[in-house]
Amino acid sequence: MQLPDLNLLIALDALLEEGSVVGAAQRMHLSAPAMSRTLARIRDTLGDPVLVKIGRRMVPTPRALLLRDQVRDSVAGAVRLLQPEREVDLATLERHFDVHANDTFTGSFGAALLERVRREAPRCVLRFQPESDTEAHVVLEGKTDLYISAMRPMGPDVHVQQLFTTTFVGLARDDHPIFDDEITPQRFASYDHVSVSRRGRTAGPIDVALQALGLQRTVSLVVPSFHSGVFALGSSSMIVSLPEHVAAAAEQLGIRVRSFAIPIPLETIVVIQAWHPRWQSDPAHRWLRRAVREVCGAH
């Protein structure tokens, strides 16, 4: 069986990335006519036009769109395979690391992680991205370096590593009347609550656990993030429920708040970091994953 010309794979990757024959030719240090001939060979091999001209632009065909990620991963894998493994020089490394994480992580660990990055890799930039409704795709498509969140299904090919476990606690102003007596489920439910939800929800696992005891709480305020929930307490008699490490960070900042154990059974939260397979063997990415894990472990 005659083997295919693998140079066509590299050329196809350049064409799909650049979206033009001229751009791909410059990227591969070829003349435009030579790249045009290569595109003709690719078309003949695939039995598909790959790029079609619409007006003054070259647009990928549906087949090309389906192949784009696979081609990119194949070329990246081949490049890594043919390069000798070496340790990364962190002192001279220049790279932007994109991390998708919510405010509970950035508020509790962001400063410590940034200090670690600045100390060991001073030319690198740490860029936190907020959560969004399409967050699962950023990992599956390799568009982010790390995705940090509570454990959830991530797909069979995504690499996942546990960072730590946490649980929800209650938080109220330090002289709140709830601290005047034993905190029972009845007393916990009797005060107005702040609900934290990016989607505006007023009910969650706490309400399910209270209903099992024949109790119901009143949610008077809904905020989009845990830190806004902390500052929303003010001098009110409201209570907010949030991860234990977020409550600890709020208390350490000197805010006049106090945490307490929620007197109902709630599941432990497992916080993970996840990444696309293409980053698995990258030395700089391995360093970043190790730094995140050690920062969380120290906390």
Backbone as CSV, one residue per row, in Angstrom:
resi,resn,N_x,N_y,N_z,CA_x,CA_y,CA_z,C_x,C_y,C_z
1,MET,0.839,-1.193,0.000,0.000,0.000,0.000,0.879,1.250,0.000
2,GLN,0.570,2.171,-0.884,1.358,3.399,-0.971,0.972,4.353,0.157
3,LEU,1.976,4.812,0.888,1.728,5.725,1.996,1.396,7.119,1.474
4,PRO,0.506,7.836,2.160,0.178,9.204,1.735,1.340,10.147,2.016
5,ASP,1.378,11.242,1.288,2.400,12.266,1.492,2.010,13.095,2.719
6,LEU,2.719,12.879,3.829,2.367,13.566,5.071,2.652,15.065,5.003
7,ASN,3.446,15.503,4.039,3.649,16.941,3.867,2.341,17.650,3.512
8,LEU,1.430,16.895,2.880,0.133,17.474,2.547,-0.655,17.799,3.817
9,LEU,-0.436,17.019,4.875,-1.136,17.274,6.139,-0.676,18.602,6.730
10,ILE,0.633,18.853,6.685,1.159,20.116,7.207,0.654,21.286,6.372
11,ALA,0.634,21.098,5.064,0.148,22.161,4.186,-1.341,22.413,4.406
12,LEU,-2.109,21.351,4.609,-3.542,21.497,4.861,-3.784,22.261,6.154
13,ASP,-2.989,21.975,7.189,-3.113,22.694,8.456,-2.850,24.183,8.250
14,ALA,-1.833,24.516,7.481,-1.515,25.918,7.214,-2.632,26.593,6.423
15,LEU,-3.167,25.908,5.432,-4.246,26.478,4.626,-5.495,26.738,5.457
16,LEU,-5.836,25.786,6.329,-7.038,25.949,7.142,-6.847,27.014,8.216
17,GLU,-5.633,27.148,8.723,-5.363,28.172,9.733,-5.343,29.573,9.108
18,GLU,-4.694,29.701,7.946,-4.537,31.013,7.315,-5.758,31.412,6.503
19,GLY,-6.469,30.424,5.937,-7.639,30.726,5.123,-7.303,31.366,3.792
20,SER,-6.052,31.210,3.363,-5.646,31.774,2.073,-4.403,31.056,1.588
21,VAL,-4.255,31.003,0.269,-3.080,30.377,-0.326,-1.833,31.210,-0.039
22,VAL,-1.962,32.537,-0.161,-0.810,33.418,0.060,-0.327,33.319,1.508
23,GLY,-1.265,33.368,2.464,-0.881,33.278,3.876,-0.227,31.951,4.196
24,ALA,-0.782,30.853,3.676,-0.198,29.538,3.911,1.183,29.425,3.273
25,ALA,1.354,30.023,2.073,2.655,29.994,1.413,3.714,30.707,2.241
26,GLN,3.361,31.869,2.781,4.307,32.612,3.625,4.661,31.825,4.881
27,ARG,3.674,31.180,5.463,3.903,30.404,6.690,4.842,29.227,6.437
28,MET,4.736,28.619,5.246,5.562,27.460,4.926,6.789,27.818,4.096
29,HIS,7.029,29.113,3.891,8.198,29.592,3.146,8.203,29.029,1.726
30,LEU,7.036,29.086,1.077,6.883,28.652,-0.305,6.363,29.816,-1.143
31,SER,6.462,29.669,-2.453,5.858,30.662,-3.335,4.367,30.394,-3.434
32,ALA,3.593,31.404,-3.789,2.150,31.236,-3.944,1.811,30.193,-5.010
33,PRO,2.497,30.174,-6.163,2.195,29.129,-7.148,2.458,27.716,-6.616
34,ALA,3.539,27.565,-5.837,3.834,26.239,-5.279,2.744,25.812,-4.306
35,MET,2.251,26.742,-3.493,1.184,26.405,-2.560,-0.115,26.096,-3.306
36,SER,-0.354,26.793,-4.416,-1.543,26.516,-5.227,-1.483,25.091,-5.772
37,ARG,-0.298,24.669,-6.210,-0.154,23.294,-6.697,-0.358,22.289,-5.568
38,THR,0.125,22.634,-4.378,-0.077,21.745,-3.225,-1.558,21.639,-2.876
39,LEU,-2.272,22.768,-2.937,-3.713,22.745,-2.677,-4.425,21.857,-3.695
40,ALA,-3.978,21.902,-4.940,-4.583,21.048,-5.963,-4.388,19.574,-5.627
41,ARG,-3.187,19.225,-5.126,-2.926,17.831,-4.729,-3.788,17.424,-3.542
42,ILE,-3.971,18.352,-2.591,-4.814,18.056,-1.432,-6.254,17.818,-1.880
43,ARG,-6.734,18.663,-2.763,-8.089,18.502,-3.286,-8.256,17.149,-3.967
44,ASP,-7.249,16.755,-4.742,-7.308,15.479,-5.453,-7.283,14.309,-4.464
45,THR,-6.469,14.442,-3.386,-6.362,13.370,-2.392,-7.651,13.205,-1.601
46,LEU,-8.246,14.327,-1.191,-9.451,14.286,-0.360,-10.732,14.163,-1.164
47,GLY,-10.655,14.495,-2.436,-11.877,14.514,-3.239,-12.824,15.605,-2.795
48,ASP,-12.223,16.746,-2.361,-13.018,17.859,-1.840,-12.282,19.157,-2.154
49,PRO,-12.985,20.247,-2.498,-12.310,21.520,-2.818,-11.526,22.127,-1.659
50,VAL,-11.879,21.794,-0.428,-11.216,22.266,0.791,-11.442,23.762,1.020
51,LEU,-10.992,24.608,0.117,-11.219,26.056,0.186,-11.861,26.509,-1.127
52,VAL,-12.929,27.273,-1.007,-13.604,27.790,-2.199,-13.616,29.309,-2.132
53,LYS,-13.523,29.943,-3.289,-13.464,31.394,-3.343,-14.864,31.979,-3.390
54,ILE,-15.157,32.862,-2.431,-16.417,33.597,-2.397,-16.062,35.076,-2.338
55,GLY,-16.308,35.769,-3.444,-15.872,37.156,-3.519,-14.362,37.206,-3.523
56,ARG,-13.781,37.899,-2.542,-12.322,38.018,-2.450,-11.757,37.141,-1.336
57,ARG,-12.619,36.316,-0.766,-12.188,35.475,0.365,-12.199,34.002,-0.021
58,MET,-11.374,33.224,0.695,-11.377,31.771,0.587,-12.099,31.218,1.811
59,VAL,-13.107,30.392,1.575,-13.947,29.876,2.660,-13.818,28.356,2.713
60,PRO,-13.624,27.775,3.909,-13.504,26.319,4.004,-14.834,25.620,3.711
61,THR,-14.749,24.461,3.102,-15.934,23.651,2.826,-16.388,22.961,4.112
62,PRO,-17.598,22.420,4.143,-18.046,21.672,5.342,-17.103,20.527,5.707
63,ARG,-16.569,19.826,4.686,-15.614,18.748,4.971,-14.355,19.302,5.629
64,ALA,-13.876,20.433,5.150,-12.680,21.039,5.725,-12.911,21.455,7.173
65,LEU,-14.091,21.972,7.475,-14.413,22.374,8.848,-14.410,21.165,9.776
66,LEU,-14.909,20.028,9.276,-14.920,18.809,10.084,-13.508,18.293,10.343
67,LEU,-12.617,18.518,9.388,-11.254,17.999,9.499,-10.313,18.919,10.264
68,ARG,-10.691,20.199,10.440,-9.752,21.210,10.932,-9.121,20.833,12.268
69,ASP,-9.929,20.495,13.272,-9.374,20.171,14.587,-8.522,18.908,14.545
70,GLN,-8.971,17.912,13.774,-8.220,16.673,13.675,-6.864,16.903,13.008
71,VAL,-6.852,17.725,11.971,-5.597,18.054,11.287,-4.658,18.798,12.225
72,ARG,-5.202,19.781,12.954,-4.373,20.572,13.871,-3.759,19.688,14.953
73,ASP,-4.559,18.784,15.531,-4.058,17.899,16.574,-3.009,16.932,16.021
74,SER,-3.227,16.449,14.811,-2.281,15.500,14.215,-0.928,16.152,13.970
75,VAL,-0.944,17.372,13.450,0.313,18.079,13.191,1.017,18.408,14.504
76,ALA,0.251,18.883,15.502,0.857,19.213,16.802,1.455,17.973,17.447
77,GLY,0.759,16.840,17.344,1.274,15.596,17.908,2.548,15.140,17.212
78,ALA,2.584,15.303,15.894,3.783,14.916,15.153,4.974,15.791,15.525
79,VAL,4.741,17.076,15.685,5.812,17.994,16.066,6.376,17.624,17.437
80,ARG,5.478,17.345,18.388,5.943,16.955,19.732,6.710,15.642,19.680
81,LEU,6.244,14.719,18.843,6.885,13.406,18.751,8.301,13.510,18.231
82,LEU,8.532,14.426,17.297,9.833,14.525,16.651,10.774,15.507,17.347
83,GLN,10.311,16.122,18.436,11.170,17.023,19.187,11.692,16.321,20.438
84,PRO,12.952,16.500,20.768,13.479,15.866,21.980,12.840,16.452,23.235
85,GLU,12.591,15.597,24.195,12.022,16.051,25.467,13.071,16.868,26.221
86,ARG,12.681,18.012,26.706,13.623,18.844,27.454,12.863,19.636,28.505
87,GLU,13.584,20.010,29.531,12.991,20.816,30.581,12.821,22.250,30.095
88,VAL,11.737,22.871,30.516,11.475,24.234,30.089,12.310,25.207,30.931
89,ASP,12.836,26.244,30.286,13.585,27.293,30.987,12.577,28.344,31.442
90,LEU,12.119,28.239,32.678,11.070,29.125,33.175,11.520,30.581,33.220
91,ALA,12.786,30.805,33.466,13.276,32.186,33.578,13.132,32.955,32.269
92,THR,13.176,32.259,31.139,13.082,32.939,29.849,11.770,32.626,29.122
93,LEU,10.941,31.788,29.705,9.689,31.387,29.061,8.754,32.594,28.917
94,GLU,8.263,32.828,27.703,7.290,33.885,27.446,6.008,33.231,26.933
95,ARG,4.956,33.268,27.768,3.724,32.555,27.405,2.551,33.122,28.194
96,HIS,1.383,33.116,27.548,0.146,33.467,28.228,-0.569,32.183,28.599
97,PHE,-0.919,32.037,29.863,-1.671,30.874,30.319,-3.114,31.298,30.587
98,ASP,-4.045,30.699,29.869,-5.469,30.980,30.062,-6.065,29.941,31.005
99,VAL,-6.697,30.430,32.077,-7.302,29.549,33.080,-8.765,29.926,33.245
100,HIS,-9.663,28.992,32.968,-11.089,29.211,33.207,-11.397,28.789,34.643
101,ALA,-11.845,29.722,35.459,-12.157,29.435,36.858,-13.161,30.464,37.356
102,ASN,-13.960,30.069,38.342,-14.926,31.028,38.880,-14.274,31.866,39.970
103,ASP,-15.046,32.794,40.514,-14.477,33.740,41.479,-14.102,33.079,42.795
104,THR,-14.679,31.911,43.092,-14.295,31.225,44.333,-12.847,30.776,44.276
105,PHE,-12.398,30.380,43.110,-10.999,29.959,42.976,-10.072,31.162,42.877
106,THR,-10.409,32.113,41.988,-9.520,33.256,41.798,-9.386,34.069,43.077
107,GLY,-10.485,34.199,43.824,-10.428,34.972,45.056,-9.614,34.296,46.142
108,SER,-9.639,32.969,46.175,-8.948,32.231,47.237,-7.511,31.878,46.875
109,PHE,-7.245,31.596,45.599,-5.927,31.097,45.214,-5.222,31.943,44.158
110,GLY,-5.938,32.906,43.547,-5.360,33.669,42.450,-4.090,34.400,42.830
111,ALA,-4.086,35.054,43.984,-2.919,35.837,44.393,-1.709,34.941,44.644
112,ALA,-1.932,33.800,45.305,-0.822,32.881,45.589,-0.275,32.273,44.306
113,LEU,-1.174,31.950,43.360,-0.712,31.390,42.094,0.060,32.435,41.291
114,LEU,-0.426,33.670,41.280,0.283,34.736,40.579,1.676,34.950,41.174
115,GLU,1.780,34.917,42.502,3.087,35.078,43.147,4.039,33.966,42.718
116,ARG,3.504,32.746,42.619,4.327,31.605,42.192,4.797,31.804,40.742
117,VAL,3.892,32.241,39.865,4.235,32.459,38.464,5.274,33.570,38.334
118,ARG,5.098,34.670,39.033,6.029,35.799,38.938,7.403,35.427,39.483
119,ARG,7.449,34.565,40.477,8.723,34.171,41.064,9.484,33.200,40.158
120,GLU,8.772,32.245,39.560,9.443,31.193,38.794,9.467,31.462,37.293
121,ALA,8.451,32.127,36.764,8.375,32.400,35.319,7.961,33.851,35.109
122,PRO,8.857,34.786,35.390,8.487,36.212,35.429,8.027,36.788,34.100
123,ARG,8.300,36.127,32.982,7.879,36.651,31.683,6.532,36.096,31.224
124,CYS,5.947,35.260,32.045,4.650,34.667,31.694,3.503,35.520,32.232
125,VAL,2.363,35.403,31.577,1.167,36.128,31.977,0.082,35.121,32.327
126,LEU,-0.511,35.307,33.490,-1.616,34.459,33.944,-2.913,35.195,33.651
127,ARG,-3.776,34.576,32.853,-4.999,35.245,32.424,-6.202,34.395,32.824
128,PHE,-6.936,34.863,33.853,-8.133,34.148,34.297,-9.314,34.532,33.413
129,GLN,-10.055,33.524,32.987,-11.255,33.728,32.187,-12.469,33.351,33.028
130,PRO,-13.554,34.127,32.953,-14.739,33.810,33.767,-15.482,32.600,33.225
131,GLU,-16.295,32.012,34.070,-17.161,30.917,33.634,-18.179,31.444,32.627
132,SER,-18.640,30.547,31.772,-19.659,30.917,30.793,-20.502,29.699,30.483
133,ASP,-21.581,29.904,29.719,-22.462,28.797,29.373,-21.801,27.812,28.417
134,THR,-20.703,28.202,27.771,-20.023,27.320,26.828,-18.706,26.808,27.397
135,GLU,-18.560,26.821,28.729,-17.276,26.505,29.338,-16.784,25.096,29.032
136,ALA,-17.692,24.117,28.879,-17.254,22.751,28.610,-16.505,22.658,27.287
137,HIS,-16.877,23.477,26.325,-16.267,23.402,25.000,-14.842,23.933,24.998
138,VAL,-14.491,24.822,25.913,-13.141,25.379,25.892,-12.111,24.306,26.199
139,VAL,-12.493,23.283,26.950,-11.585,22.173,27.239,-11.586,21.191,26.072
140,LEU,-12.763,20.808,25.616,-12.869,19.827,24.545,-12.208,20.311,23.262
141,GLU,-12.204,21.617,23.027,-11.617,22.173,21.814,-10.191,22.679,22.023
142,GLY,-9.673,22.537,23.242,-8.302,22.953,23.508,-8.091,24.443,23.474
143,LYS,-9.124,25.232,23.774,-9.024,26.686,23.686,-8.569,27.330,24.992
144,THR,-8.341,26.543,26.015,-7.852,27.087,27.279,-6.773,26.162,27.816
145,ASP,-5.891,26.689,28.653,-4.851,25.842,29.233,-5.406,24.972,30.347
146,LEU,-6.163,25.582,31.230,-6.722,24.828,32.356,-8.159,25.255,32.600
147,TYR,-8.962,24.286,32.998,-10.346,24.552,33.414,-10.465,24.056,34.843
148,ILE,-10.784,24.954,35.766,-10.847,24.619,37.191,-12.272,24.811,37.671
149,SER,-12.841,23.761,38.263,-14.241,23.829,38.683,-14.542,22.646,39.581
150,ALA,-15.778,22.573,40.055,-16.244,21.391,40.761,-16.307,20.229,39.785
151,MET,-16.124,19.024,40.294,-16.117,17.830,39.457,-17.402,17.719,38.658
152,ARG,-17.251,17.419,37.358,-18.374,17.216,36.467,-17.900,16.381,35.287
153,PRO,-18.814,15.776,34.527,-18.386,15.001,33.356,-17.660,15.898,32.354
154,MET,-16.480,15.461,31.908,-15.673,16.286,31.030,-15.397,15.636,29.676
155,GLY,-15.889,14.427,29.451,-15.591,13.752,28.195,-14.466,12.761,28.385
156,PRO,-14.436,11.688,27.588,-13.469,10.603,27.806,-12.020,10.973,27.519
157,ASP,-11.766,11.965,26.688,-10.391,12.288,26.297,-9.751,13.373,27.154
158,VAL,-10.532,14.048,27.971,-10.014,15.159,28.773,-9.284,14.630,30.006
159,HIS,-8.137,15.206,30.297,-7.376,14.832,31.494,-7.918,15.611,32.697
160,VAL,-8.136,14.909,33.794,-8.719,15.508,34.997,-7.856,15.144,36.205
161,GLN,-7.615,16.132,37.069,-6.846,15.900,38.291,-7.528,16.596,39.461
162,GLN,-7.700,15.867,40.556,-8.323,16.456,41.746,-7.341,17.409,42.427
163,LEU,-7.864,18.591,42.815,-7.058,19.581,43.520,-7.315,19.555,45.025
164,PHE,-8.573,19.593,45.429,-8.918,19.559,46.849,-10.420,19.323,46.988
165,THR,-10.844,19.090,48.199,-12.275,18.972,48.484,-12.670,20.083,49.447
166,THR,-13.924,20.482,49.379,-14.435,21.527,50.257,-15.898,21.244,50.544
167,THR,-16.483,22.008,51.410,-17.896,21.861,51.728,-18.489,23.247,51.914
168,PHE,-19.813,23.318,51.910,-20.475,24.602,52.093,-20.628,24.913,53.580
169,VAL,-20.414,26.188,53.933,-20.649,26.674,55.293,-21.529,27.914,55.197
170,GLY,-22.087,28.309,56.317,-22.868,29.533,56.370,-21.984,30.705,56.748
171,LEU,-22.374,31.902,56.311,-21.623,33.110,56.650,-22.616,34.215,56.978
172,ALA,-22.349,34.915,58.071,-23.208,36.017,58.504,-22.336,37.075,59.166
173,ARG,-22.903,38.255,59.397,-22.124,39.293,60.086,-21.720,38.759,61.453
174,ASP,-20.612,39.251,61.983,-20.041,38.641,63.188,-20.922,38.764,64.428
175,ASP,-21.851,39.743,64.471,-22.741,39.874,65.629,-24.174,39.456,65.276
176,HIS,-24.300,38.574,64.310,-25.615,38.094,63.873,-26.286,37.315,65.007
177,PRO,-27.601,37.452,65.187,-28.291,36.734,66.267,-28.271,35.214,66.139
178,ILE,-27.903,34.687,64.970,-27.855,33.235,64.840,-26.793,32.640,65.742
179,PHE,-25.784,33.451,66.143,-24.710,32.955,66.997,-25.088,32.998,68.487
180,ASP,-26.289,33.494,68.800,-26.694,33.621,70.203,-27.125,32.297,70.820
181,ASP,-27.366,31.281,70.001,-27.846,30.002,70.503,-27.368,28.907,69.561
182,GLU,-27.688,27.669,69.886,-27.325,26.546,69.028,-27.925,26.748,67.627
183,ILE,-27.113,26.509,66.619,-27.581,26.687,65.244,-28.223,25.385,64.782
184,THR,-29.544,25.358,64.803,-30.321,24.188,64.395,-30.840,24.400,62.976
185,PRO,-31.290,23.337,62.316,-31.889,23.530,60.986,-33.042,24.536,61.005
186,GLN,-33.834,24.534,62.088,-34.975,25.450,62.181,-34.499,26.902,62.249
187,ARG,-33.503,27.164,63.073,-32.996,28.527,63.190,-32.279,28.957,61.916
188,PHE,-31.571,28.035,61.290,-30.883,28.331,60.032,-31.886,28.755,58.961
189,ALA,-33.013,28.052,58.895,-34.019,28.353,57.868,-34.847,29.587,58.191
190,SER,-34.803,30.043,59.432,-35.699,31.134,59.832,-35.222,32.510,59.367
191,TYR,-33.943,32.624,58.994,-33.418,33.922,58.558,-33.461,34.027,57.028
192,ASP,-33.489,35.262,56.538,-33.435,35.485,55.089,-32.069,35.084,54.549
193,HIS,-32.079,34.557,53.332,-30.851,34.040,52.739,-30.498,34.762,51.441
194,VAL,-29.191,34.749,51.139,-28.682,35.203,49.850,-28.400,33.964,49.008
195,SER,-28.926,33.925,47.800,-28.645,32.825,46.882,-27.597,33.279,45.879
196,VAL,-26.583,32.441,45.654,-25.538,32.746,44.682,-25.781,31.896,43.440
197,SER,-26.071,32.553,42.325,-26.365,31.832,41.093,-26.110,32.725,39.890
198,ARG,-25.277,32.252,38.976,-25.052,33.012,37.743,-26.304,33.036,36.881
199,ARG,-27.180,32.055,37.078,-28.393,31.965,36.260,-29.637,32.476,36.986
200,GLY,-29.455,33.081,38.150,-30.573,33.688,38.864,-31.451,32.703,39.619
201,ARG,-30.956,31.526,39.898,-31.772,30.527,40.583,-31.891,30.841,42.072
202,THR,-33.042,30.518,42.634,-33.275,30.767,44.060,-33.266,29.485,44.883
203,ALA,-33.164,28.334,44.239,-33.198,27.062,44.959,-32.035,26.186,44.522
204,GLY,-31.615,25.296,45.429,-30.505,24.399,45.141,-30.458,23.264,46.141
205,PRO,-29.302,22.614,46.308,-29.182,21.467,47.218,-29.578,21.781,48.656
206,ILE,-29.315,23.007,49.114,-29.692,23.362,50.490,-31.199,23.277,50.655
207,ASP,-31.945,23.750,49.674,-33.405,23.720,49.757,-33.934,22.288,49.728
208,VAL,-33.271,21.430,48.953,-33.666,20.018,48.916,-33.462,19.380,50.282
209,ALA,-32.319,19.666,50.916,-32.040,19.102,52.239,-33.006,19.639,53.296
210,LEU,-33.357,20.917,53.201,-34.321,21.478,54.153,-35.709,20.880,53.957
211,GLN,-36.116,20.683,52.702,-37.424,20.093,52.431,-37.546,18.695,53.008
212,ALA,-36.426,17.959,53.012,-36.437,16.613,53.591,-36.723,16.656,55.085
213,LEU,-36.463,17.805,55.710,-36.736,17.983,57.145,-38.053,18.732,57.374
214,GLY,-38.789,18.979,56.302,-40.048,19.712,56.412,-39.862,21.195,56.625
215,LEU,-38.708,21.719,56.172,-38.397,23.135,56.378,-38.248,23.846,55.035
216,GLN,-38.370,25.164,55.075,-38.201,25.979,53.878,-37.575,27.308,54.270
217,ARG,-36.594,27.748,53.499,-35.958,29.029,53.779,-36.517,30.093,52.832
218,THR,-36.258,31.350,53.160,-36.663,32.467,52.306,-35.428,33.087,51.677
219,VAL,-35.386,33.083,50.349,-34.287,33.718,49.622,-34.729,35.132,49.251
220,SER,-34.072,36.122,49.842,-34.446,37.524,49.622,-33.583,38.216,48.583
221,LEU,-32.419,37.621,48.266,-31.492,38.274,47.348,-30.768,37.208,46.541
222,VAL,-30.623,37.450,45.236,-29.854,36.561,44.356,-28.714,37.375,43.750
223,VAL,-27.477,36.861,43.877,-26.302,37.544,43.337,-25.551,36.570,42.429
224,PRO,-24.720,37.088,41.512,-24.079,36.205,40.535,-22.796,35.532,41.001
225,SER,-22.203,35.988,42.122,-20.934,35.412,42.553,-20.885,35.342,44.078
226,PHE,-20.027,34.456,44.566,-19.908,34.284,46.014,-19.347,35.531,46.688
227,HIS,-18.399,36.185,46.050,-17.822,37.365,46.692,-18.815,38.520,46.768
228,SER,-19.660,38.656,45.766,-20.708,39.672,45.873,-21.690,39.295,46.970
229,GLY,-21.871,37.987,47.194,-22.727,37.535,48.296,-22.167,37.921,49.647
230,VAL,-20.830,37.835,49.791,-20.186,38.221,51.055,-20.418,39.695,51.345
231,PHE,-20.164,40.540,50.359,-20.293,41.980,50.571,-21.749,42.422,50.652
232,ALA,-22.671,41.586,50.156,-24.089,41.931,50.234,-24.634,41.794,51.650
233,LEU,-23.904,41.072,52.513,-24.406,40.872,53.877,-24.500,42.199,54.624
234,GLY,-23.448,43.004,54.535,-23.457,44.308,55.205,-23.830,44.192,56.674
235,SER,-24.774,45.013,57.087,-25.256,44.980,58.477,-26.610,44.295,58.575
236,SER,-26.986,43.557,57.538,-28.294,42.902,57.511,-28.277,41.628,58.342
237,SER,-29.434,41.000,58.437,-29.549,39.722,59.142,-29.613,38.560,58.157
238,MET,-29.173,38.800,56.916,-29.181,37.728,55.922,-28.012,36.771,56.145
239,ILE,-28.142,35.587,55.557,-27.127,34.546,55.612,-26.797,34.142,54.183
240,VAL,-25.515,33.884,53.912,-25.126,33.356,52.611,-24.389,32.037,52.841
241,SER,-24.641,31.078,51.988,-23.948,29.787,52.049,-22.928,29.735,50.922
242,LEU,-21.687,29.343,51.239,-20.621,29.381,50.264,-19.529,28.386,50.623
243,PRO,-18.638,28.048,49.690,-17.580,27.086,49.995,-16.708,27.533,51.164
244,GLU,-16.248,26.568,51.923,-15.502,26.849,53.145,-14.262,27.697,52.891
245,HIS,-13.533,27.433,51.778,-12.302,28.192,51.537,-12.604,29.636,51.165
246,VAL,-13.787,29.911,50.605,-14.169,31.291,50.311,-14.507,32.034,51.600
247,ALA,-15.212,31.344,52.492,-15.546,31.945,53.789,-14.276,32.259,54.575
248,ALA,-13.305,31.343,54.535,-12.044,31.575,55.245,-11.316,32.787,54.679
249,ALA,-11.324,32.940,53.364,-10.673,34.094,52.736,-11.350,35.394,53.157
250,ALA,-12.680,35.384,53.245,-13.415,36.585,53.656,-13.069,36.968,55.095
251,GLU,-12.966,35.979,55.973,-12.625,36.260,57.373,-11.199,36.793,57.495
252,GLN,-10.273,36.266,56.663,-8.888,36.711,56.719,-8.706,38.137,56.200
253,LEU,-9.635,38.592,55.379,-9.555,39.960,54.856,-9.979,41.001,55.892
254,GLY,-10.462,40.540,57.015,-10.866,41.464,58.068,-12.293,41.956,57.927
255,ILE,-13.060,41.370,57.016,-14.463,41.740,56.902,-15.201,41.233,58.144
256,ARG,-16.126,42.006,58.657,-16.799,41.634,59.909,-17.856,40.567,59.657
257,VAL,-17.361,39.375,59.355,-18.236,38.231,59.114,-17.707,37.038,59.901
258,ARG,-18.569,36.034,60.045,-18.213,34.847,60.810,-18.886,33.638,60.164
259,SER,-18.140,32.569,60.018,-18.684,31.375,59.382,-19.184,30.381,60.429
260,PHE,-20.027,29.471,59.986,-20.548,28.423,60.877,-20.917,27.203,60.043
261,ALA,-20.925,26.050,60.688,-21.300,24.814,60.003,-22.800,24.819,59.719
262,ILE,-23.171,24.481,58.506,-24.589,24.395,58.155,-25.154,23.107,58.766
263,PRO,-26.217,23.197,59.543,-26.701,22.040,60.315,-27.574,21.068,59.519
264,ILE,-27.275,20.871,58.257,-27.986,19.895,57.429,-26.947,19.163,56.586
265,PRO,-27.220,17.918,56.201,-26.223,17.154,55.416,-26.120,17.673,53.987
266,LEU,-24.891,17.989,53.564,-24.623,18.449,52.205,-23.442,17.661,51.643
267,GLU,-23.432,17.469,50.345,-22.358,16.719,49.704,-21.043,17.501,49.722
268,THR,-19.949,16.744,49.839,-18.616,17.342,49.722,-18.360,17.706,48.262
269,ILE,-17.720,18.841,48.037,-17.421,19.310,46.686,-15.989,18.939,46.335
270,VAL,-15.798,18.295,45.189,-14.472,17.949,44.692,-14.088,18.952,43.609
271,VAL,-13.005,19.681,43.836,-12.536,20.683,42.872,-11.418,20.066,42.038
272,ILE,-11.514,20.209,40.715,-10.571,19.573,39.800,-9.968,20.600,38.837
273,GLN,-8.853,20.221,38.231,-8.350,20.952,37.081,-8.368,19.992,35.888
274,ALA,-8.759,20.492,34.725,-8.888,19.662,33.532,-8.190,20.335,32.365
275,TRP,-7.679,19.510,31.441,-6.968,20.058,30.290,-7.098,19.134,29.091
276,HIS,-6.937,19.722,27.911,-7.034,18.989,26.656,-5.818,18.059,26.503
277,PRO,-5.988,16.906,25.855,-4.860,15.981,25.676,-3.644,16.598,24.996
278,ARG,-3.857,17.630,24.172,-2.711,18.201,23.459,-1.697,18.845,24.408
279,TRP,-2.135,19.181,25.646,-1.223,19.820,26.599,-0.559,18.817,27.537
280,GLN,-0.906,17.562,27.437,-0.463,16.578,28.419,1.055,16.525,28.550
281,SER,1.775,16.531,27.436,3.234,16.364,27.479,4.004,17.669,27.356
282,ASP,3.306,18.784,27.296,3.972,20.073,27.156,4.672,20.442,28.470
283,PRO,5.997,20.649,28.458,6.729,20.902,29.710,6.229,22.134,30.465
284,ALA,5.938,23.216,29.757,5.462,24.425,30.427,4.096,24.190,31.057
285,HIS,3.264,23.453,30.366,1.934,23.165,30.903,2.024,22.250,32.120
286,ARG,2.952,21.300,32.090,3.147,20.433,33.258,3.557,21.266,34.465
287,TRP,4.421,22.260,34.232,4.823,23.140,35.341,3.622,23.904,35.877
288,LEU,2.783,24.434,35.000,1.600,25.172,35.440,0.680,24.281,36.267
289,ARG,0.412,23.068,35.801,-0.461,22.152,36.544,0.112,21.847,37.920
290,ARG,1.420,21.641,37.969,2.057,21.359,39.260,1.956,22.561,40.188
291,ALA,2.143,23.768,39.645,2.050,24.979,40.464,0.648,25.142,41.039
292,VAL,-0.369,24.925,40.214,-1.752,25.036,40.698,-2.013,24.030,41.799
293,ARG,-1.591,22.783,41.570,-1.837,21.748,42.574,-1.131,22.051,43.890
294,GLU,0.109,22.531,43.825,0.853,22.808,45.048,0.314,24.029,45.784
295,VAL,-0.121,25.043,45.036,-0.735,26.231,45.674,-1.995,25.815,46.428
296,CYS,-2.822,24.981,45.803,-4.046,24.514,46.464,-3.725,23.628,47.654
297,GLY,-2.692,22.792,47.510,-2.303,21.908,48.615,-1.777,22.680,49.812
298,ALA,-1.041,23.758,49.553,-0.516,24.574,50.645,-1.652,25.238,51.408
299,HIS,-2.727,25.627,50.667,-3.870,26.263,51.319,-4.575,25.257,52.237
